[in-house]
Amino acid sequence: MDSFEINKYLGAGLMALLIVTVIGHLGDALVPEEIEAGHHIQIAGVSAAPAPAQVASAPAELKPIEPFLAKAKVADGQRVAGQCKACHSLGKGEPARIGPNLYDVVGRKIASEGGYQYSDAIKKLSGDWTFDELNKWLDGPQKVAPGTKMTFAGVKDEQQRADVIAYLNSLSDSPKPLPK
């Protein structure tokens, strides 16, 4: 193949790129892009743009967990808590994994499990893991301790949270009494 033939092929390739570029610019000029405010995907039951008052407002308060704990089912909680096993150990005396061991967590002081390095976000919390504190945590760890290493999105259903709390409570030598 001589240089003239190579130049023909290169010229044809460059001409094709030029035509594609011109057509693209021509298309952009003929069909201007309209930018709409808000989301482009509509989800049923969700407004396209939140009202300004909603953006600045504080997070919604959780419903009290006690009525849900009164009818909590440990077996259902064990099923939902299966996802916890990806990062936490649940058995007595088991070592911490990515997260601390959750055996006997109900009533335990926050960030007190020996052998586990808690994030600074968790170390800033005080108090004990009460039913209410676990409810808040299970609703969304990032809401309770922004910056925590725990990336779990949370359990949004109140009854499922109560079931998980009842299950975690059962993982103890002396479980705390649940509300009646």
Backbone as JSON Lines, residues from 0, in Angstrom:
{"i":0,"aa":"M","n":[0.86,-1.17,0.0],"ca":[0.0,0.0,0.0],"c":[0.91,1.23,0.0]}
{"i":1,"aa":"D","n":[0.65,2.16,-0.91],"ca":[1.51,3.34,-0.99],"c":[0.96,4.47,-0.12]}
{"i":2,"aa":"S","n":[1.71,5.54,-0.02],"ca":[1.35,6.65,0.86],"c":[0.06,7.34,0.4]}
{"i":3,"aa":"F","n":[-0.21,7.36,-0.9],"ca":[-1.44,7.98,-1.39],"c":[-2.67,7.24,-0.86]}
{"i":4,"aa":"E","n":[-2.59,5.93,-0.84],"ca":[-3.71,5.12,-0.36],"c":[-3.91,5.3,1.16]}
{"i":5,"aa":"I","n":[-2.82,5.39,1.89],"ca":[-2.91,5.63,3.35],"c":[-3.54,6.99,3.6]}
{"i":6,"aa":"N","n":[-3.14,7.98,2.82],"ca":[-3.72,9.32,2.97],"c":[-5.21,9.33,2.67]}
{"i":7,"aa":"K","n":[-5.65,8.52,1.7],"ca":[-7.08,8.44,1.37],"c":[-7.86,7.89,2.58]}
{"i":8,"aa":"Y","n":[-7.34,6.86,3.2],"ca":[-8.04,6.26,4.35],"c":[-8.07,7.21,5.56]}
{"i":9,"aa":"L","n":[-6.93,7.86,5.81],"ca":[-6.88,8.81,6.92],"c":[-7.81,9.99,6.64]}
{"i":10,"aa":"G","n":[-7.83,10.47,5.39],"ca":[-8.71,11.57,5.01],"c":[-10.17,11.18,5.18]}
{"i":11,"aa":"A","n":[-10.52,9.95,4.81],"ca":[-11.9,9.48,4.95],"c":[-12.29,9.41,6.42]}
{"i":12,"aa":"G","n":[-11.39,8.94,7.26],"ca":[-11.66,8.87,8.69],"c":[-11.85,10.25,9.3]}
{"i":13,"aa":"L","n":[-10.98,11.17,8.94],"ca":[-11.1,12.54,9.46],"c":[-12.38,13.2,8.97]}
{"i":14,"aa":"M","n":[-12.77,12.95,7.7],"ca":[-14.0,13.51,7.16],"c":[-15.21,12.94,7.93]}
{"i":15,"aa":"A","n":[-15.19,11.66,8.27],"ca":[-16.29,11.06,9.03],"c":[-16.4,11.72,10.4]}
{"i":16,"aa":"L","n":[-15.27,11.95,11.07],"ca":[-15.3,12.63,12.37],"c":[-15.83,14.05,12.25]}
{"i":17,"aa":"L","n":[-15.43,14.75,11.18],"ca":[-15.89,16.11,10.96],"c":[-17.4,16.14,10.73]}
{"i":18,"aa":"I","n":[-17.91,15.21,9.94],"ca":[-19.35,15.15,9.68],"c":[-20.13,14.86,10.96]}
{"i":19,"aa":"V","n":[-19.66,13.93,11.75],"ca":[-20.33,13.6,13.02],"c":[-20.33,14.82,13.94]}
{"i":20,"aa":"T","n":[-19.23,15.53,14.03],"ca":[-19.14,16.71,14.88],"c":[-20.08,17.81,14.4]}
{"i":21,"aa":"V","n":[-20.12,18.05,13.1],"ca":[-21.0,19.09,12.55],"c":[-22.46,18.72,12.79]}
{"i":22,"aa":"I","n":[-22.83,17.46,12.56],"ca":[-24.21,17.02,12.8],"c":[-24.57,17.19,14.27]}
{"i":23,"aa":"G","n":[-23.65,16.88,15.17],"ca":[-23.91,17.05,16.61],"c":[-24.17,18.5,16.96]}
{"i":24,"aa":"H","n":[-23.33,19.4,16.47],"ca":[-23.51,20.83,16.75],"c":[-24.78,21.36,16.11]}
{"i":25,"aa":"L","n":[-25.08,20.91,14.9],"ca":[-26.29,21.32,14.22],"c":[-27.53,20.85,14.99]}
{"i":26,"aa":"G","n":[-27.48,19.62,15.48],"ca":[-28.59,19.09,16.29],"c":[-28.79,19.89,17.56]}
{"i":27,"aa":"D","n":[-27.69,20.26,18.23],"ca":[-27.79,21.08,19.45],"c":[-28.4,22.43,19.16]}
{"i":28,"aa":"A","n":[-28.07,23.0,18.0],"ca":[-28.6,24.32,17.63],"c":[-30.09,24.24,17.3]}
{"i":29,"aa":"L","n":[-30.5,23.16,16.64],"ca":[-31.9,23.02,16.24],"c":[-32.81,22.59,17.38]}
{"i":30,"aa":"V","n":[-32.3,21.8,18.32],"ca":[-33.1,21.31,19.44],"c":[-32.42,21.76,20.73]}
{"i":31,"aa":"P","n":[-32.79,22.95,21.24],"ca":[-32.14,23.43,22.46],"c":[-32.53,22.55,23.66]}
{"i":32,"aa":"E","n":[-31.59,22.39,24.55],"ca":[-31.82,21.58,25.75],"c":[-32.56,22.43,26.78]}
{"i":33,"aa":"E","n":[-33.7,21.92,27.22],"ca":[-34.47,22.62,28.25],"c":[-34.11,22.02,29.59]}
{"i":34,"aa":"I","n":[-33.67,22.84,30.5],"ca":[-33.31,22.37,31.83],"c":[-34.48,22.66,32.75]}
{"i":35,"aa":"E","n":[-35.05,21.58,33.28],"ca":[-36.17,21.71,34.2],"c":[-35.65,21.65,35.63]}
{"i":36,"aa":"A","n":[-36.28,22.42,36.48],"ca":[-35.93,22.36,37.9],"c":[-36.51,21.09,38.49]}
{"i":37,"aa":"G","n":[-35.84,20.53,39.47],"ca":[-36.37,19.36,40.16],"c":[-35.78,18.07,39.61]}
{"i":38,"aa":"H","n":[-36.46,16.99,39.92],"ca":[-35.98,15.66,39.56],"c":[-36.52,15.28,38.18]}
{"i":39,"aa":"H","n":[-35.78,14.48,37.46],"ca":[-36.2,14.02,36.16],"c":[-36.94,12.7,36.25]}
{"i":40,"aa":"I","n":[-36.82,12.01,37.35],"ca":[-37.52,10.75,37.54],"c":[-38.6,10.98,38.59]}
{"i":41,"aa":"Q","n":[-39.81,10.65,38.24],"ca":[-40.92,10.82,39.17],"c":[-41.15,9.51,39.91]}
{"i":42,"aa":"I","n":[-41.21,9.59,41.21],"ca":[-41.48,8.44,42.05],"c":[-42.84,8.66,42.68]}
{"i":43,"aa":"A","n":[-43.7,7.65,42.56],"ca":[-45.05,7.79,43.07],"c":[-45.04,8.14,44.55]}
{"i":44,"aa":"G","n":[-45.79,9.16,44.91],"ca":[-45.9,9.56,46.31],"c":[-44.82,10.52,46.77]}
{"i":45,"aa":"V","n":[-43.91,10.92,45.88],"ca":[-42.83,11.83,46.25],"c":[-42.94,13.07,45.38]}
{"i":46,"aa":"S","n":[-42.94,14.24,46.01],"ca":[-43.04,15.47,45.24],"c":[-41.73,15.72,44.5]}
{"i":47,"aa":"A","n":[-41.81,16.42,43.38],"ca":[-40.64,16.66,42.53],"c":[-39.6,17.52,43.22]}
{"i":48,"aa":"A","n":[-40.03,18.55,43.92],"ca":[-39.09,19.43,44.63],"c":[-39.64,19.7,46.02]}
{"i":49,"aa":"P","n":[-38.84,19.5,47.06],"ca":[-39.34,19.74,48.4],"c":[-39.62,21.22,48.62]}
{"i":50,"aa":"A","n":[-40.59,21.5,49.42],"ca":[-40.91,22.88,49.76],"c":[-39.77,23.45,50.58]}
{"i":51,"aa":"P","n":[-39.47,24.74,50.45],"ca":[-38.35,25.33,51.19],"c":[-38.44,25.08,52.69]}
{"i":52,"aa":"A","n":[-39.63,25.07,53.26],"ca":[-39.77,24.86,54.7],"c":[-39.34,23.45,55.08]}
{"i":53,"aa":"Q","n":[-39.56,22.47,54.17],"ca":[-39.17,21.1,54.47],"c":[-37.66,20.94,54.48]}
{"i":54,"aa":"V","n":[-36.97,21.65,53.63],"ca":[-35.52,21.52,53.55],"c":[-34.86,21.99,54.84]}
{"i":55,"aa":"A","n":[-35.34,23.08,55.39],"ca":[-34.7,23.66,56.57],"c":[-35.2,23.07,57.87]}
{"i":56,"aa":"S","n":[-36.25,22.27,57.85],"ca":[-36.82,21.77,59.09],"c":[-35.97,20.65,59.69]}
{"i":57,"aa":"A","n":[-36.18,20.42,60.97],"ca":[-35.47,19.36,61.67],"c":[-36.04,18.02,61.25]}
{"i":58,"aa":"P","n":[-35.29,16.93,61.44],"ca":[-35.8,15.62,61.08],"c":[-37.06,15.29,61.89]}
{"i":59,"aa":"A","n":[-37.94,14.54,61.27],"ca":[-39.2,14.18,61.92],"c":[-38.91,13.31,63.14]}
{"i":60,"aa":"E","n":[-39.69,13.53,64.19],"ca":[-39.55,12.74,65.41],"c":[-40.06,11.32,65.16]}
{"i":61,"aa":"L","n":[-39.4,10.36,65.74],"ca":[-39.83,8.97,65.63],"c":[-41.01,8.72,66.56]}
{"i":62,"aa":"K","n":[-41.84,7.81,66.15],"ca":[-42.94,7.39,67.02],"c":[-42.33,6.65,68.2]}
{"i":63,"aa":"P","n":[-42.95,6.72,69.39],"ca":[-42.44,5.95,70.52],"c":[-42.4,4.46,70.17]}
{"i":64,"aa":"I","n":[-41.35,3.8,70.58],"ca":[-41.16,2.39,70.21],"c":[-41.9,1.44,71.14]}
{"i":65,"aa":"E","n":[-42.29,1.89,72.33],"ca":[-42.9,1.0,73.32],"c":[-44.13,0.26,72.81]}
{"i":66,"aa":"P","n":[-45.09,0.92,72.13],"ca":[-46.26,0.16,71.65],"c":[-45.86,-0.93,70.64]}
{"i":67,"aa":"F","n":[-44.83,-0.68,69.87],"ca":[-44.38,-1.67,68.9],"c":[-43.62,-2.8,69.61]}
{"i":68,"aa":"L","n":[-42.87,-2.45,70.66],"ca":[-42.16,-3.49,71.43],"c":[-43.14,-4.42,72.13]}
{"i":69,"aa":"A","n":[-44.29,-3.88,72.53],"ca":[-45.29,-4.7,73.23],"c":[-45.78,-5.85,72.35]}
{"i":70,"aa":"K","n":[-45.77,-5.66,71.05],"ca":[-46.21,-6.73,70.15],"c":[-45.07,-7.26,69.27]}
{"i":71,"aa":"A","n":[-43.83,-7.03,69.7],"ca":[-42.66,-7.46,68.93],"c":[-42.52,-8.97,68.94]}
{"i":72,"aa":"K","n":[-42.01,-9.49,67.84],"ca":[-41.78,-10.93,67.71],"c":[-40.29,-11.17,67.52]}
{"i":73,"aa":"V","n":[-39.69,-11.88,68.45],"ca":[-38.25,-12.14,68.42],"c":[-37.85,-12.87,67.14]}
{"i":74,"aa":"A","n":[-38.66,-13.83,66.71],"ca":[-38.33,-14.59,65.49],"c":[-38.29,-13.67,64.27]}
{"i":75,"aa":"D","n":[-39.24,-12.73,64.2],"ca":[-39.22,-11.78,63.08],"c":[-37.99,-10.88,63.17]}
{"i":76,"aa":"G","n":[-37.65,-10.49,64.39],"ca":[-36.46,-9.66,64.59],"c":[-35.19,-10.39,64.2]}
{"i":77,"aa":"Q","n":[-35.14,-11.68,64.48],"ca":[-33.98,-12.48,64.11],"c":[-33.84,-12.52,62.59]}
{"i":78,"aa":"R","n":[-34.96,-12.63,61.89],"ca":[-34.93,-12.66,60.43],"c":[-34.42,-11.32,59.88]}
{"i":79,"aa":"V","n":[-34.96,-10.21,60.39],"ca":[-34.56,-8.88,59.91],"c":[-33.11,-8.6,60.3]}
{"i":80,"aa":"A","n":[-32.72,-9.05,61.48],"ca":[-31.35,-8.8,61.97],"c":[-30.31,-9.64,61.24]}
{"i":81,"aa":"G","n":[-30.76,-10.5,60.35],"ca":[-29.81,-11.28,59.55],"c":[-28.85,-10.38,58.8]}
{"i":82,"aa":"Q","n":[-29.33,-9.2,58.41],"ca":[-28.46,-8.27,57.7],"c":[-27.37,-7.7,58.6]}
{"i":83,"aa":"C","n":[-27.59,-7.72,59.9],"ca":[-26.58,-7.22,60.85],"c":[-25.35,-8.12,60.85]}
{"i":84,"aa":"K","n":[-25.58,-9.41,60.56],"ca":[-24.5,-10.39,60.62],"c":[-23.4,-10.13,59.59]}
{"i":85,"aa":"A","n":[-23.7,-9.29,58.6],"ca":[-22.67,-8.97,57.61],"c":[-21.5,-8.23,58.27]}
{"i":86,"aa":"C","n":[-21.79,-7.48,59.33],"ca":[-20.74,-6.68,59.97],"c":[-20.57,-6.96,61.47]}
{"i":87,"aa":"H","n":[-21.58,-7.54,62.1],"ca":[-21.54,-7.73,63.55],"c":[-21.61,-9.2,63.92]}
{"i":88,"aa":"S","n":[-20.92,-9.56,64.99],"ca":[-21.11,-10.88,65.58],"c":[-22.22,-10.74,66.62]}
{"i":89,"aa":"L","n":[-22.95,-11.83,66.85],"ca":[-24.1,-11.76,67.76],"c":[-23.99,-12.73,68.94]}
{"i":90,"aa":"G","n":[-23.02,-13.61,68.91],"ca":[-22.9,-14.63,69.95],"c":[-22.07,-14.17,71.14]}
{"i":91,"aa":"K","n":[-22.38,-14.76,72.28],"ca":[-21.66,-14.43,73.51],"c":[-20.19,-14.77,73.36]}
{"i":92,"aa":"G","n":[-19.33,-13.79,73.65],"ca":[-17.89,-14.0,73.62],"c":[-17.26,-13.98,72.24]}
{"i":93,"aa":"E","n":[-18.05,-13.81,71.2],"ca":[-17.49,-13.77,69.84],"c":[-16.73,-12.47,69.63]}
{"i":94,"aa":"P","n":[-15.67,-12.49,68.85],"ca":[-14.9,-11.26,68.61],"c":[-15.67,-10.29,67.73]}
{"i":95,"aa":"A","n":[-15.3,-9.02,67.84],"ca":[-15.88,-7.99,66.98],"c":[-15.5,-8.26,65.54]}
{"i":96,"aa":"R","n":[-16.34,-7.82,64.63],"ca":[-16.04,-7.94,63.21],"c":[-15.81,-6.53,62.68]}
{"i":97,"aa":"I","n":[-16.44,-6.17,61.58],"ca":[-16.34,-4.8,61.07],"c":[-16.97,-3.86,62.1]}
{"i":98,"aa":"G","n":[-18.03,-4.33,62.75],"ca":[-18.69,-3.6,63.83],"c":[-18.55,-4.38,65.12]}
{"i":99,"aa":"P","n":[-18.94,-3.79,66.24],"ca":[-18.79,-4.47,67.53],"c":[-19.77,-5.64,67.68]}
{"i":100,"aa":"N","n":[-19.46,-6.54,68.61],"ca":[-20.36,-7.64,68.95],"c":[-21.63,-7.06,69.57]}
{"i":101,"aa":"L","n":[-22.78,-7.58,69.17],"ca":[-24.06,-7.05,69.65],"c":[-24.69,-7.89,70.75]}
{"i":102,"aa":"Y","n":[-23.98,-8.92,71.23],"ca":[-24.52,-9.7,72.33],"c":[-24.61,-8.81,73.57]}
{"i":103,"aa":"D","n":[-25.74,-8.82,74.22],"ca":[-26.0,-8.04,75.45],"c":[-25.86,-6.53,75.2]}
{"i":104,"aa":"V","n":[-26.27,-6.07,74.01],"ca":[-26.15,-4.65,73.68],"c":[-27.2,-3.81,74.4]}
{"i":105,"aa":"V","n":[-28.39,-4.36,74.63],"ca":[-29.46,-3.58,75.27],"c":[-29.06,-3.29,76.72]}
{"i":106,"aa":"G","n":[-28.98,-2.01,77.05],"ca":[-28.59,-1.59,78.39],"c":[-27.1,-1.32,78.54]}
{"i":107,"aa":"R","n":[-26.32,-1.7,77.54],"ca":[-24.87,-1.49,77.59],"c":[-24.56,-0.03,77.33]}
{"i":108,"aa":"K","n":[-23.49,0.46,77.93],"ca":[-23.03,1.82,77.69],"c":[-22.6,1.93,76.23]}
{"i":109,"aa":"I","n":[-22.97,3.05,75.6],"ca":[-22.64,3.28,74.19],"c":[-21.12,3.35,74.04]}
{"i":110,"aa":"A","n":[-20.6,2.73,72.99],"ca":[-19.17,2.72,72.65],"c":[-18.32,2.1,73.75]}
{"i":111,"aa":"S","n":[-18.82,1.02,74.36],"ca":[-18.09,0.42,75.48],"c":[-17.66,-1.02,75.23]}
{"i":112,"aa":"E","n":[-17.97,-1.58,74.08],"ca":[-17.61,-2.98,73.81],"c":[-16.09,-3.08,73.7]}
{"i":113,"aa":"G","n":[-15.52,-3.89,74.58],"ca":[-14.06,-4.06,74.59],"c":[-13.57,-4.72,73.31]}
{"i":114,"aa":"G","n":[-12.4,-4.34,72.88],"ca":[-11.8,-4.94,71.7],"c":[-12.29,-4.36,70.38]}
{"i":115,"aa":"Y","n":[-12.98,-3.24,70.44],"ca":[-13.46,-2.62,69.21],"c":[-13.08,-1.15,69.19]}
{"i":116,"aa":"Q","n":[-12.56,-0.67,68.05],"ca":[-12.18,0.73,67.87],"c":[-13.37,1.49,67.31]}
{"i":117,"aa":"Y","n":[-14.06,2.25,68.13],"ca":[-15.2,3.04,67.69],"c":[-14.73,4.3,66.97]}
{"i":118,"aa":"S","n":[-15.57,4.78,66.05],"ca":[-15.27,6.03,65.35],"c":[-15.46,7.19,66.32]}
{"i":119,"aa":"D","n":[-14.87,8.33,65.99],"ca":[-15.02,9.52,66.83],"c":[-16.48,9.93,66.95]}
{"i":120,"aa":"A","n":[-17.26,9.72,65.89],"ca":[-18.69,10.08,65.91],"c":[-19.43,9.29,66.99]}
{"i":121,"aa":"I","n":[-19.08,8.03,67.16],"ca":[-19.74,7.19,68.17],"c":[-19.21,7.53,69.56]}
{"i":122,"aa":"K","n":[-17.93,7.8,69.66],"ca":[-17.34,8.13,70.96],"c":[-17.95,9.4,71.55]}
{"i":123,"aa":"K","n":[-18.48,10.28,70.69],"ca":[-19.09,11.52,71.17],"c":[-20.46,11.29,71.81]}
{"i":124,"aa":"L","n":[-21.07,10.14,71.54],"ca":[-22.38,9.83,72.12],"c":[-22.21,9.42,73.58]}
{"i":125,"aa":"S","n":[-23.24,9.67,74.35],"ca":[-23.18,9.26,75.76],"c":[-24.45,8.5,76.11]}
{"i":126,"aa":"G","n":[-24.42,7.87,77.26],"ca":[-25.6,7.14,77.71],"c":[-25.51,5.65,77.41]}
{"i":127,"aa":"D","n":[-26.65,5.0,77.49],"ca":[-26.74,3.56,77.29],"c":[-27.58,3.26,76.05]}
{"i":128,"aa":"W","n":[-27.44,2.03,75.55],"ca":[-28.27,1.57,74.44],"c":[-29.63,1.13,74.99]}
{"i":129,"aa":"T","n":[-30.48,2.1,75.24],"ca":[-31.84,1.82,75.7],"c":[-32.69,1.43,74.49]}
{"i":130,"aa":"F","n":[-33.92,1.02,74.75],"ca":[-34.83,0.71,73.65],"c":[-35.0,1.93,72.74]}
{"i":131,"aa":"D","n":[-35.15,3.11,73.34],"ca":[-35.33,4.33,72.55],"c":[-34.08,4.67,71.74]}
{"i":132,"aa":"E","n":[-32.91,4.54,72.36],"ca":[-31.66,4.85,71.64],"c":[-31.44,3.87,70.49]}
{"i":133,"aa":"L","n":[-31.73,2.6,70.72],"ca":[-31.6,1.61,69.65],"c":[-32.6,1.9,68.53]}
{"i":134,"aa":"N","n":[-33.79,2.36,68.89],"ca":[-34.8,2.72,67.9],"c":[-34.27,3.84,67.0]}
{"i":135,"aa":"K","n":[-33.72,4.86,67.61],"ca":[-33.15,5.98,66.83],"c":[-32.01,5.48,65.94]}
{"i":136,"aa":"W","n":[-31.14,4.67,66.51],"ca":[-29.98,4.18,65.78],"c":[-30.41,3.33,64.59]}
{"i":137,"aa":"L","n":[-31.35,2.42,64.83],"ca":[-31.79,1.54,63.75],"c":[-32.58,2.28,62.68]}
{"i":138,"aa":"D","n":[-33.15,3.43,63.02],"ca":[-33.83,4.24,62.01],"c":[-32.82,4.84,61.03]}
{"i":139,"aa":"G","n":[-31.64,5.15,61.5],"ca":[-30.6,5.71,60.63],"c":[-29.39,6.11,61.43]}
{"i":140,"aa":"P","n":[-28.35,5.3,61.42],"ca":[-27.14,5.62,62.2],"c":[-26.53,6.97,61.87]}
{"i":141,"aa":"Q","n":[-26.58,7.38,60.61],"ca":[-25.98,8.66,60.22],"c":[-26.75,9.84,60.82]}
{"i":142,"aa":"K","n":[-28.04,9.64,61.14],"ca":[-28.83,10.7,61.77],"c":[-28.39,10.9,63.22]}
{"i":143,"aa":"V","n":[-28.05,9.8,63.88],"ca":[-27.67,9.84,65.29],"c":[-26.23,10.29,65.46]}
{"i":144,"aa":"A","n":[-25.36,9.78,64.61],"ca":[-23.92,10.07,64.71],"c":[-23.36,10.36,63.32]}
{"i":145,"aa":"P","n":[-23.58,11.59,62.82],"ca":[-23.07,11.92,61.49],"c":[-21.55,11.68,61.44]}
{"i":146,"aa":"G","n":[-21.13,10.98,60.4],"ca":[-19.71,10.67,60.27],"c":[-19.35,9.29,60.78]}
{"i":147,"aa":"T","n":[-20.33,8.54,61.28],"ca":[-20.04,7.19,61.76],"c":[-19.57,6.32,60.6]}
{"i":148,"aa":"K","n":[-18.76,5.32,60.91],"ca":[-18.28,4.4,59.89],"c":[-19.4,3.49,59.39]}
{"i":149,"aa":"M","n":[-20.47,3.38,60.17],"ca":[-21.57,2.48,59.81],"c":[-22.38,3.09,58.67]}
{"i":150,"aa":"T","n":[-22.4,2.39,57.55],"ca":[-23.07,2.91,56.35],"c":[-24.49,2.36,56.2]}
{"i":151,"aa":"F","n":[-24.97,1.64,57.18],"ca":[-26.32,1.05,57.13],"c":[-27.36,2.15,56.99]}
{"i":152,"aa":"A","n":[-28.28,2.0,56.05],"ca":[-29.29,3.03,55.78],"c":[-30.38,3.07,56.84]}
{"i":153,"aa":"G","n":[-30.61,1.98,57.52],"ca":[-31.62,1.97,58.57],"c":[-32.81,1.09,58.22]}
{"i":154,"aa":"V","n":[-33.61,0.83,59.23],"ca":[-34.86,0.07,59.09],"c":[-35.97,1.08,59.27]}
{"i":155,"aa":"K","n":[-36.74,1.34,58.22],"ca":[-37.74,2.41,58.26],"c":[-39.05,1.98,58.92]}
{"i":156,"aa":"D","n":[-39.38,0.71,58.91],"ca":[-40.63,0.23,59.48],"c":[-40.5,0.1,61.01]}
{"i":157,"aa":"E","n":[-41.41,0.77,61.73],"ca":[-41.33,0.78,63.2],"c":[-41.42,-0.62,63.8]}
{"i":158,"aa":"Q","n":[-42.35,-1.44,63.28],"ca":[-42.52,-2.78,63.84],"c":[-41.29,-3.63,63.59]}
{"i":159,"aa":"Q","n":[-40.68,-3.5,62.42],"ca":[-39.45,-4.25,62.16],"c":[-38.34,-3.81,63.08]}
{"i":160,"aa":"R","n":[-38.24,-2.5,63.35],"ca":[-37.23,-2.03,64.31],"c":[-37.49,-2.62,65.68]}
{"i":161,"aa":"A","n":[-38.76,-2.62,66.09],"ca":[-39.11,-3.18,67.41],"c":[-38.77,-4.67,67.46]}
{"i":162,"aa":"D","n":[-39.04,-5.38,66.37],"ca":[-38.72,-6.81,66.33],"c":[-37.21,-7.03,66.46]}
{"i":163,"aa":"V","n":[-36.43,-6.2,65.78],"ca":[-34.96,-6.32,65.87],"c":[-34.5,-6.01,67.29]}
{"i":164,"aa":"I","n":[-35.07,-4.98,67.89],"ca":[-34.69,-4.61,69.27],"c":[-35.04,-5.76,70.22]}
{"i":165,"aa":"A","n":[-36.22,-6.36,70.04],"ca":[-36.62,-7.49,70.89],"c":[-35.65,-8.66,70.7]}
{"i":166,"aa":"Y","n":[-35.23,-8.89,69.46],"ca":[-34.26,-9.96,69.2],"c":[-32.92,-9.65,69.85]}
{"i":167,"aa":"L","n":[-32.43,-8.42,69.67],"ca":[-31.16,-8.04,70.3],"c":[-31.26,-8.15,71.82]}
{"i":168,"aa":"N","n":[-32.41,-7.79,72.37],"ca":[-32.63,-7.91,73.82],"c":[-32.57,-9.37,74.27]}
{"i":169,"aa":"S","n":[-33.02,-10.28,73.41],"ca":[-33.0,-11.7,73.76],"c":[-31.58,-12.26,73.77]}
{"i":170,"aa":"L","n":[-30.65,-11.56,73.15],"ca":[-29.25,-12.01,73.11],"c":[-28.55,-11.52,74.38]}
{"i":171,"aa":"S","n":[-28.91,-12.1,75.48],"ca":[-28.37,-11.68,76.76],"c":[-28.6,-12.78,77.79]}
{"i":172,"aa":"D","n":[-27.73,-12.81,78.8],"ca":[-27.96,-13.73,79.92],"c":[-29.14,-13.26,80.77]}
{"i":173,"aa":"S","n":[-29.38,-11.94,80.77],"ca":[-30.51,-11.39,81.52],"c":[-31.2,-10.3,80.69]}
{"i":174,"aa":"P","n":[-32.09,-10.7,79.77],"ca":[-32.78,-9.72,78.92],"c":[-33.61,-8.75,79.75]}
{"i":175,"aa":"K","n":[-33.72,-7.51,79.25],"ca":[-34.52,-6.49,79.91],"c":[-36.0,-6.79,79.64]}
{"i":176,"aa":"P","n":[-36.88,-6.45,80.59],"ca":[-38.31,-6.68,80.35],"c":[-38.83,-5.74,79.27]}
{"i":177,"aa":"L","n":[-39.59,-6.29,78.34],"ca":[-40.2,-5.5,77.27],"c":[-41.51,-4.9,77.77]}
{"i":178,"aa":"P","n":[-41.92,-3.75,77.25],"ca":[-43.2,-3.17,77.64],"c":[-44.35,-4.13,77.31]}
{"i":179,"aa":"K","n":[-45.37,-4.08,78.12],"ca":[-46.57,-4.95,77.91],"c":[-47.6,-4.23,77.11]}
